[in-house]
Amino acid sequence: MGAYYNCMRCMNQRVRIWTRDGCIHEGRIVRVDSDNVYMETDRRDGSFGTRNSILTLSLFTLLAIALI
């Protein structure tokens, strides 16, 4: 449950999240439930500009979280 409380503490803030498989994700936490954290990310799609999308990460896979 430590990952859940860390994500709740960082709600609506920009964070960098490291997962157990070595991936790094940056964005703003918009929601947390008992199993997942939902992060709004900024993605660039070439000539289409910036598009926000929601990334769902399992709390089980989180290794570390840091405010940025």
PyMOL Python script that loads the backbone (N, CA, C, O; Angstrom):
from pymol import cmd

cmd.read_pdbstr("""\
ATOM      1  N   MET A   1       0.810  -1.199   0.000  1.00  0.00           N
ATOM      2  CA  MET A   1       0.000   0.000   0.000  1.00  0.00           C
ATOM      3  C   MET A   1       0.853   1.262   0.000  1.00  0.00           C
ATOM      4  O   MET A   1       0.313   2.359  -0.143  1.00  0.00           O
ATOM      5  N   GLY A   2       2.169   1.139   0.156  1.00  0.00           N
ATOM      6  CA  GLY A   2       3.038   2.316   0.164  1.00  0.00           C
ATOM      7  C   GLY A   2       2.981   3.085  -1.146  1.00  0.00           C
ATOM      8  O   GLY A   2       2.979   4.316  -1.140  1.00  0.00           O
ATOM      9  N   ALA A   3       2.934   2.369  -2.281  1.00  0.00           N
ATOM     10  CA  ALA A   3       2.864   3.035  -3.582  1.00  0.00           C
ATOM     11  C   ALA A   3       1.564   3.815  -3.712  1.00  0.00           C
ATOM     12  O   ALA A   3       1.550   4.904  -4.287  1.00  0.00           O
ATOM     13  N   TYR A   4       0.473   3.271  -3.184  1.00  0.00           N
ATOM     14  CA  TYR A   4      -0.823   3.949  -3.231  1.00  0.00           C
ATOM     15  C   TYR A   4      -0.745   5.295  -2.506  1.00  0.00           C
ATOM     16  O   TYR A   4      -1.155   6.319  -3.052  1.00  0.00           O
ATOM     17  N   TYR A   5      -0.227   5.295  -1.291  1.00  0.00           N
ATOM     18  CA  TYR A   5      -0.152   6.530  -0.508  1.00  0.00           C
ATOM     19  C   TYR A   5       0.832   7.528  -1.113  1.00  0.00           C
ATOM     20  O   TYR A   5       0.593   8.734  -1.059  1.00  0.00           O
ATOM     21  N   ASN A   6       1.924   7.050  -1.682  1.00  0.00           N
ATOM     22  CA  ASN A   6       2.864   7.959  -2.357  1.00  0.00           C
ATOM     23  C   ASN A   6       2.203   8.623  -3.556  1.00  0.00           C
ATOM     24  O   ASN A   6       2.392   9.818  -3.782  1.00  0.00           O
ATOM     25  N   CYS A   7       1.435   7.868  -4.322  1.00  0.00           N
ATOM     26  CA  CYS A   7       0.741   8.439  -5.474  1.00  0.00           C
ATOM     27  C   CYS A   7      -0.349   9.408  -5.038  1.00  0.00           C
ATOM     28  O   CYS A   7      -0.531  10.451  -5.666  1.00  0.00           O
ATOM     29  N   MET A   8      -1.072   9.086  -3.981  1.00  0.00           N
ATOM     30  CA  MET A   8      -2.103   9.995  -3.479  1.00  0.00           C
ATOM     31  C   MET A   8      -1.486  11.317  -3.021  1.00  0.00           C
ATOM     32  O   MET A   8      -2.062  12.383  -3.235  1.00  0.00           O
ATOM     33  N   ARG A   9      -0.332  11.241  -2.400  1.00  0.00           N
ATOM     34  CA  ARG A   9       0.351  12.448  -1.921  1.00  0.00           C
ATOM     35  C   ARG A   9       0.797  13.325  -3.089  1.00  0.00           C
ATOM     36  O   ARG A   9       0.916  14.541  -2.938  1.00  0.00           O
ATOM     37  N   CYS A  10       1.041  12.728  -4.232  1.00  0.00           N
ATOM     38  CA  CYS A  10       1.515  13.464  -5.413  1.00  0.00           C
ATOM     39  C   CYS A  10       0.395  13.775  -6.409  1.00  0.00           C
ATOM     40  O   CYS A  10       0.668  14.196  -7.533  1.00  0.00           O
ATOM     41  N   MET A  11      -0.852  13.572  -6.008  1.00  0.00           N
ATOM     42  CA  MET A  11      -1.992  13.796  -6.897  1.00  0.00           C
ATOM     43  C   MET A  11      -1.982  15.219  -7.455  1.00  0.00           C
ATOM     44  O   MET A  11      -1.713  16.173  -6.725  1.00  0.00           O
ATOM     45  N   ASN A  12      -2.276  15.358  -8.747  1.00  0.00           N
ATOM     46  CA  ASN A  12      -2.340  16.640  -9.469  1.00  0.00           C
ATOM     47  C   ASN A  12      -1.003  17.367  -9.553  1.00  0.00           C
ATOM     48  O   ASN A  12      -0.968  18.579  -9.765  1.00  0.00           O
ATOM     49  N   GLN A  13       0.079  16.648  -9.390  1.00  0.00           N
ATOM     50  CA  GLN A  13       1.412  17.223  -9.517  1.00  0.00           C
ATOM     51  C   GLN A  13       2.181  16.479 -10.603  1.00  0.00           C
ATOM     52  O   GLN A  13       1.896  15.319 -10.902  1.00  0.00           O
ATOM     53  N   ARG A  14       3.166  17.171 -11.191  1.00  0.00           N
ATOM     54  CA  ARG A  14       4.010  16.539 -12.215  1.00  0.00           C
ATOM     55  C   ARG A  14       5.002  15.615 -11.522  1.00  0.00           C
ATOM     56  O   ARG A  14       5.663  15.997 -10.556  1.00  0.00           O
ATOM     57  N   VAL A  15       5.090  14.397 -12.031  1.00  0.00           N
ATOM     58  CA  VAL A  15       5.963  13.389 -11.434  1.00  0.00           C
ATOM     59  C   VAL A  15       6.726  12.631 -12.516  1.00  0.00           C
ATOM     60  O   VAL A  15       6.383  12.672 -13.697  1.00  0.00           O
ATOM     61  N   ARG A  16       7.740  11.961 -12.083  1.00  0.00           N
ATOM     62  CA  ARG A  16       8.479  10.996 -12.905  1.00  0.00           C
ATOM     63  C   ARG A  16       8.356   9.666 -12.165  1.00  0.00           C
ATOM     64  O   ARG A  16       8.685   9.572 -10.982  1.00  0.00           O
ATOM     65  N   ILE A  17       7.882   8.642 -12.871  1.00  0.00           N
ATOM     66  CA  ILE A  17       7.679   7.325 -12.262  1.00  0.00           C
ATOM     67  C   ILE A  17       8.575   6.302 -12.953  1.00  0.00           C
ATOM     68  O   ILE A  17       8.598   6.200 -14.180  1.00  0.00           O
ATOM     69  N   TRP A  18       9.310   5.552 -12.141  1.00  0.00           N
ATOM     70  CA  TRP A  18      10.124   4.441 -12.631  1.00  0.00           C
ATOM     71  C   TRP A  18       9.371   3.150 -12.327  1.00  0.00           C
ATOM     72  O   TRP A  18       8.828   2.984 -11.235  1.00  0.00           O
ATOM     73  N   THR A  19       9.339   2.240 -13.296  1.00  0.00           N
ATOM     74  CA  THR A  19       8.676   0.956 -13.092  1.00  0.00           C
ATOM     75  C   THR A  19       9.718  -0.156 -12.974  1.00  0.00           C
ATOM     76  O   THR A  19      10.888   0.039 -13.305  1.00  0.00           O
ATOM     77  N   ARG A  20       9.290  -1.301 -12.510  1.00  0.00           N
ATOM     78  CA  ARG A  20      10.198  -2.429 -12.287  1.00  0.00           C
ATOM     79  C   ARG A  20      10.864  -2.926 -13.564  1.00  0.00           C
ATOM     80  O   ARG A  20      11.941  -3.520 -13.510  1.00  0.00           O
ATOM     81  N   ASP A  21      10.233  -2.689 -14.714  1.00  0.00           N
ATOM     82  CA  ASP A  21      10.825  -3.143 -15.969  1.00  0.00           C
ATOM     83  C   ASP A  21      11.782  -2.118 -16.580  1.00  0.00           C
ATOM     84  O   ASP A  21      12.244  -2.303 -17.706  1.00  0.00           O
ATOM     85  N   GLY A  22      12.087  -1.034 -15.847  1.00  0.00           N
ATOM     86  CA  GLY A  22      13.068  -0.057 -16.292  1.00  0.00           C
ATOM     87  C   GLY A  22      12.514   1.123 -17.071  1.00  0.00           C
ATOM     88  O   GLY A  22      13.282   1.987 -17.493  1.00  0.00           O
ATOM     89  N   CYS A  23      11.211   1.186 -17.273  1.00  0.00           N
ATOM     90  CA  CYS A  23      10.611   2.310 -18.004  1.00  0.00           C
ATOM     91  C   CYS A  23      10.476   3.529 -17.098  1.00  0.00           C
ATOM     92  O   CYS A  23      10.286   3.404 -15.888  1.00  0.00           O
ATOM     93  N   ILE A  24      10.577   4.699 -17.701  1.00  0.00           N
ATOM     94  CA  ILE A  24      10.398   5.952 -16.987  1.00  0.00           C
ATOM     95  C   ILE A  24       9.256   6.706 -17.658  1.00  0.00           C
ATOM     96  O   ILE A  24       9.241   6.866 -18.879  1.00  0.00           O
ATOM     97  N   HIS A  25       8.301   7.168 -16.856  1.00  0.00           N
ATOM     98  CA  HIS A  25       7.136   7.892 -17.368  1.00  0.00           C
ATOM     99  C   HIS A  25       7.056   9.236 -16.657  1.00  0.00           C
ATOM    100  O   HIS A  25       7.265   9.320 -15.447  1.00  0.00           O
ATOM    101  N   GLU A  26       6.750  10.293 -17.419  1.00  0.00           N
ATOM    102  CA  GLU A  26       6.581  11.621 -16.840  1.00  0.00           C
ATOM    103  C   GLU A  26       5.192  12.127 -17.155  1.00  0.00           C
ATOM    104  O   GLU A  26       4.666  11.902 -18.245  1.00  0.00           O
ATOM    105  N   GLY A  27       4.605  12.809 -16.196  1.00  0.00           N
ATOM    106  CA  GLY A  27       3.280  13.374 -16.394  1.00  0.00           C
ATOM    107  C   GLY A  27       2.687  13.839 -15.079  1.00  0.00           C
ATOM    108  O   GLY A  27       3.390  13.993 -14.080  1.00  0.00           O
ATOM    109  N   ARG A  28       1.369  14.063 -15.098  1.00  0.00           N
ATOM    110  CA  ARG A  28       0.641  14.546 -13.933  1.00  0.00           C
ATOM    111  C   ARG A  28      -0.341  13.464 -13.496  1.00  0.00           C
ATOM    112  O   ARG A  28      -1.126  12.966 -14.303  1.00  0.00           O
ATOM    113  N   ILE A  29      -0.293  13.105 -12.213  1.00  0.00           N
ATOM    114  CA  ILE A  29      -1.206  12.090 -11.685  1.00  0.00           C
ATOM    115  C   ILE A  29      -2.599  12.695 -11.585  1.00  0.00           C
ATOM    116  O   ILE A  29      -2.800  13.713 -10.923  1.00  0.00           O
ATOM    117  N   VAL A  30      -3.564  12.054 -12.252  1.00  0.00           N
ATOM    118  CA  VAL A  30      -4.931  12.565 -12.247  1.00  0.00           C
ATOM    119  C   VAL A  30      -5.887  11.704 -11.421  1.00  0.00           C
ATOM    120  O   VAL A  30      -6.959  12.170 -11.036  1.00  0.00           O
ATOM    121  N   ARG A  31      -5.509  10.450 -11.145  1.00  0.00           N
ATOM    122  CA  ARG A  31      -6.385   9.565 -10.376  1.00  0.00           C
ATOM    123  C   ARG A  31      -5.583   8.393  -9.851  1.00  0.00           C
ATOM    124  O   ARG A  31      -4.620   7.952 -10.478  1.00  0.00           O
ATOM    125  N   VAL A  32      -5.989   7.892  -8.691  1.00  0.00           N
ATOM    126  CA  VAL A  32      -5.378   6.697  -8.105  1.00  0.00           C
ATOM    127  C   VAL A  32      -6.504   5.841  -7.536  1.00  0.00           C
ATOM    128  O   VAL A  32      -7.382   6.351  -6.840  1.00  0.00           O
ATOM    129  N   ASP A  33      -6.483   4.548  -7.829  1.00  0.00           N
ATOM    130  CA  ASP A  33      -7.417   3.633  -7.169  1.00  0.00           C
ATOM    131  C   ASP A  33      -6.599   2.537  -6.487  1.00  0.00           C
ATOM    132  O   ASP A  33      -5.373   2.630  -6.422  1.00  0.00           O
ATOM    133  N   SER A  34      -7.256   1.523  -5.989  1.00  0.00           N
ATOM    134  CA  SER A  34      -6.551   0.507  -5.200  1.00  0.00           C
ATOM    135  C   SER A  34      -5.567  -0.325  -6.018  1.00  0.00           C
ATOM    136  O   SER A  34      -4.700  -0.982  -5.443  1.00  0.00           O
ATOM    137  N   ASP A  35      -5.682  -0.311  -7.358  1.00  0.00           N
ATOM    138  CA  ASP A  35      -4.804  -1.123  -8.198  1.00  0.00           C
ATOM    139  C   ASP A  35      -3.938  -0.324  -9.168  1.00  0.00           C
ATOM    140  O   ASP A  35      -2.867  -0.790  -9.558  1.00  0.00           O
ATOM    141  N   ASN A  36      -4.378   0.866  -9.563  1.00  0.00           N
ATOM    142  CA  ASN A  36      -3.718   1.602 -10.648  1.00  0.00           C
ATOM    143  C   ASN A  36      -3.518   3.073 -10.314  1.00  0.00           C
ATOM    144  O   ASN A  36      -4.194   3.643  -9.458  1.00  0.00           O
ATOM    145  N   VAL A  37      -2.564   3.665 -11.024  1.00  0.00           N
ATOM    146  CA  VAL A  37      -2.381   5.111 -11.022  1.00  0.00           C
ATOM    147  C   VAL A  37      -2.584   5.572 -12.465  1.00  0.00           C
ATOM    148  O   VAL A  37      -2.100   4.941 -13.405  1.00  0.00           O
ATOM    149  N   TYR A  38      -3.303   6.676 -12.624  1.00  0.00           N
ATOM    150  CA  TYR A  38      -3.623   7.208 -13.947  1.00  0.00           C
ATOM    151  C   TYR A  38      -2.871   8.519 -14.114  1.00  0.00           C
ATOM    152  O   TYR A  38      -3.039   9.449 -13.325  1.00  0.00           O
ATOM    153  N   MET A  39      -2.036   8.584 -15.155  1.00  0.00           N
ATOM    154  CA  MET A  39      -1.171   9.728 -15.366  1.00  0.00           C
ATOM    155  C   MET A  39      -1.451  10.359 -16.718  1.00  0.00           C
ATOM    156  O   MET A  39      -1.503   9.671 -17.737  1.00  0.00           O
ATOM    157  N   GLU A  40      -1.631  11.673 -16.721  1.00  0.00           N
ATOM    158  CA  GLU A  40      -1.797  12.417 -17.966  1.00  0.00           C
ATOM    159  C   GLU A  40      -0.412  12.739 -18.491  1.00  0.00           C
ATOM    160  O   GLU A  40       0.396  13.356 -17.796  1.00  0.00           O
ATOM    161  N   THR A  41      -0.137  12.323 -19.716  1.00  0.00           N
ATOM    162  CA  THR A  41       1.179  12.532 -20.308  1.00  0.00           C
ATOM    163  C   THR A  41       1.081  13.471 -21.495  1.00  0.00           C
ATOM    164  O   THR A  41       0.029  13.578 -22.125  1.00  0.00           O
ATOM    165  N   ASP A  42       2.168  14.147 -21.797  1.00  0.00           N
ATOM    166  CA  ASP A  42       2.266  14.979 -22.988  1.00  0.00           C
ATOM    167  C   ASP A  42       3.003  14.179 -24.043  1.00  0.00           C
ATOM    168  O   ASP A  42       4.126  13.727 -23.818  1.00  0.00           O
ATOM    169  N   ARG A  43       2.378  14.006 -25.182  1.00  0.00           N
ATOM    170  CA  ARG A  43       3.020  13.272 -26.271  1.00  0.00           C
ATOM    171  C   ARG A  43       3.048  14.146 -27.497  1.00  0.00           C
ATOM    172  O   ARG A  43       2.074  14.838 -27.793  1.00  0.00           O
ATOM    173  N   ARG A  44       4.138  14.122 -28.203  1.00  0.00           N
ATOM    174  CA  ARG A  44       4.255  14.882 -29.443  1.00  0.00           C
ATOM    175  C   ARG A  44       4.047  13.934 -30.611  1.00  0.00           C
ATOM    176  O   ARG A  44       4.683  12.883 -30.695  1.00  0.00           O
ATOM    177  N   ASP A  45       3.155  14.314 -31.505  1.00  0.00           N
ATOM    178  CA  ASP A  45       2.840  13.486 -32.669  1.00  0.00           C
ATOM    179  C   ASP A  45       3.206  14.219 -33.950  1.00  0.00           C
ATOM    180  O   ASP A  45       2.335  14.501 -34.773  1.00  0.00           O
ATOM    181  N   GLY A  46       4.471  14.527 -34.124  1.00  0.00           N
ATOM    182  CA  GLY A  46       4.943  15.159 -35.354  1.00  0.00           C
ATOM    183  C   GLY A  46       4.229  16.458 -35.665  1.00  0.00           C
ATOM    184  O   GLY A  46       4.229  17.380 -34.849  1.00  0.00           O
ATOM    185  N   SER A  47       3.623  16.540 -36.831  1.00  0.00           N
ATOM    186  CA  SER A  47       2.984  17.778 -37.267  1.00  0.00           C
ATOM    187  C   SER A  47       1.659  18.042 -36.564  1.00  0.00           C
ATOM    188  O   SER A  47       1.089  19.122 -36.717  1.00  0.00           O
ATOM    189  N   PHE A  48       1.162  17.082 -35.801  1.00  0.00           N
ATOM    190  CA  PHE A  48      -0.126  17.272 -35.139  1.00  0.00           C
ATOM    191  C   PHE A  48       0.012  17.989 -33.799  1.00  0.00           C
ATOM    192  O   PHE A  48      -0.996  18.259 -33.147  1.00  0.00           O
ATOM    193  N   GLY A  49       1.233  18.301 -33.375  1.00  0.00           N
ATOM    194  CA  GLY A  49       1.440  19.037 -32.128  1.00  0.00           C
ATOM    195  C   GLY A  49       1.390  18.133 -30.914  1.00  0.00           C
ATOM    196  O   GLY A  49       1.685  16.941 -30.997  1.00  0.00           O
ATOM    197  N   THR A  50       1.012  18.712 -29.784  1.00  0.00           N
ATOM    198  CA  THR A  50       0.974  17.993 -28.521  1.00  0.00           C
ATOM    199  C   THR A  50      -0.419  17.441 -28.265  1.00  0.00           C
ATOM    200  O   THR A  50      -1.419  18.136 -28.449  1.00  0.00           O
ATOM    201  N   ARG A  51      -0.472  16.204 -27.847  1.00  0.00           N
ATOM    202  CA  ARG A  51      -1.745  15.576 -27.502  1.00  0.00           C
ATOM    203  C   ARG A  51      -1.596  14.940 -26.134  1.00  0.00           C
ATOM    204  O   ARG A  51      -0.666  14.164 -25.911  1.00  0.00           O
ATOM    205  N   ASN A  52      -2.491  15.253 -25.221  1.00  0.00           N
ATOM    206  CA  ASN A  52      -2.462  14.639 -23.898  1.00  0.00           C
ATOM    207  C   ASN A  52      -3.147  13.287 -23.961  1.00  0.00           C
ATOM    208  O   ASN A  52      -4.140  13.119 -24.669  1.00  0.00           O
ATOM    209  N   SER A  53      -2.626  12.338 -23.232  1.00  0.00           N
ATOM    210  CA  SER A  53      -3.253  11.031 -23.142  1.00  0.00           C
ATOM    211  C   SER A  53      -3.122  10.534 -21.715  1.00  0.00           C
ATOM    212  O   SER A  53      -2.255  10.989 -20.969  1.00  0.00           O
ATOM    213  N   ILE A  54      -3.974   9.609 -21.338  1.00  0.00           N
ATOM    214  CA  ILE A  54      -3.965   9.042 -19.995  1.00  0.00           C
ATOM    215  C   ILE A  54      -3.272   7.686 -20.049  1.00  0.00           C
ATOM    216  O   ILE A  54      -3.658   6.803 -20.814  1.00  0.00           O
ATOM    217  N   LEU A  55      -2.251   7.542 -19.228  1.00  0.00           N
ATOM    218  CA  LEU A  55      -1.495   6.297 -19.120  1.00  0.00           C
ATOM    219  C   LEU A  55      -1.898   5.616 -17.823  1.00  0.00           C
ATOM    220  O   LEU A  55      -1.895   6.248 -16.766  1.00  0.00           O
ATOM    221  N   THR A  56      -2.242   4.344 -17.888  1.00  0.00           N
ATOM    222  CA  THR A  56      -2.614   3.574 -16.704  1.00  0.00           C
ATOM    223  C   THR A  56      -1.435   2.679 -16.324  1.00  0.00           C
ATOM    224  O   THR A  56      -0.957   1.884 -17.134  1.00  0.00           O
ATOM    225  N   LEU A  57      -0.976   2.820 -15.083  1.00  0.00           N
ATOM    226  CA  LEU A  57       0.120   1.997 -14.577  1.00  0.00           C
ATOM    227  C   LEU A  57      -0.361   1.224 -13.355  1.00  0.00           C
ATOM    228  O   LEU A  57      -1.058   1.773 -12.502  1.00  0.00           O
ATOM    229  N   SER A  58       0.005  -0.025 -13.273  1.00  0.00           N
ATOM    230  CA  SER A  58      -0.334  -0.831 -12.110  1.00  0.00           C
ATOM    231  C   SER A  58       0.526  -0.400 -10.926  1.00  0.00           C
ATOM    232  O   SER A  58       1.735  -0.222 -11.070  1.00  0.00           O
ATOM    233  N   LEU A  59      -0.086  -0.233  -9.768  1.00  0.00           N
ATOM    234  CA  LEU A  59       0.673   0.136  -8.569  1.00  0.00           C
ATOM    235  C   LEU A  59       1.715  -0.921  -8.233  1.00  0.00           C
ATOM    236  O   LEU A  59       2.754  -0.600  -7.657  1.00  0.00           O
ATOM    237  N   PHE A  60       1.451  -2.184  -8.586  1.00  0.00           N
ATOM    238  CA  PHE A  60       2.383  -3.269  -8.307  1.00  0.00           C
ATOM    239  C   PHE A  60       3.705  -3.094  -9.045  1.00  0.00           C
ATOM    240  O   PHE A  60       4.747  -3.529  -8.555  1.00  0.00           O
ATOM    241  N   THR A  61       3.676  -2.455 -10.228  1.00  0.00           N
ATOM    242  CA  THR A  61       4.890  -2.344 -11.040  1.00  0.00           C
ATOM    243  C   THR A  61       5.736  -1.123 -10.685  1.00  0.00           C
ATOM    244  O   THR A  61       6.848  -0.992 -11.197  1.00  0.00           O
ATOM    245  N   LEU A  62       5.249  -0.224  -9.826  1.00  0.00           N
ATOM    246  CA  LEU A  62       5.992   0.991  -9.523  1.00  0.00           C
ATOM    247  C   LEU A  62       7.216   0.690  -8.672  1.00  0.00           C
ATOM    248  O   LEU A  62       7.154  -0.063  -7.701  1.00  0.00           O
ATOM    249  N   LEU A  63       8.313   1.291  -9.058  1.00  0.00           N
ATOM    250  CA  LEU A  63       9.554   1.141  -8.306  1.00  0.00           C
ATOM    251  C   LEU A  63       9.850   2.404  -7.514  1.00  0.00           C
ATOM    252  O   LEU A  63      10.225   2.332  -6.343  1.00  0.00           O
ATOM    253  N   ALA A  64       9.682   3.576  -8.153  1.00  0.00           N
ATOM    254  CA  ALA A  64       9.951   4.848  -7.488  1.00  0.00           C
ATOM    255  C   ALA A  64       9.111   5.941  -8.131  1.00  0.00           C
ATOM    256  O   ALA A  64       8.691   5.822  -9.282  1.00  0.00           O
ATOM    257  N   ILE A  65       8.869   7.015  -7.368  1.00  0.00           N
ATOM    258  CA  ILE A  65       8.133   8.169  -7.856  1.00  0.00           C
ATOM    259  C   ILE A  65       8.817   9.416  -7.338  1.00  0.00           C
ATOM    260  O   ILE A  65       9.218   9.469  -6.175  1.00  0.00           O
ATOM    261  N   ALA A  66       8.956  10.433  -8.200  1.00  0.00           N
ATOM    262  CA  ALA A  66       9.612  11.673  -7.799  1.00  0.00           C
ATOM    263  C   ALA A  66       8.858  12.871  -8.386  1.00  0.00           C
ATOM    264  O   ALA A  66       8.404  12.838  -9.529  1.00  0.00           O
ATOM    265  N   LEU A  67       8.738  13.915  -7.585  1.00  0.00           N
ATOM    266  CA  LEU A  67       8.149  15.148  -8.083  1.00  0.00           C
ATOM    267  C   LEU A  67       9.138  15.817  -9.036  1.00  0.00           C
ATOM    268  O   LEU A  67      10.346  15.790  -8.799  1.00  0.00           O
ATOM    269  N   ILE A  68       8.623  16.422 -10.120  1.00  0.00           N
ATOM    270  CA  ILE A  68       9.507  17.160 -11.036  1.00  0.00           C
ATOM    271  C   ILE A  68       8.979  18.561 -11.251  1.00  0.00           C
ATOM    272  O   ILE A  68       9.581  19.341 -11.989  1.00  0.00           O
TER     273      ILE A  68
END
""", "prot")
cmd.dss("prot")
cmd.show_as("cartoon", "prot")
cmd.util.cbc("prot")
cmd.orient("prot")
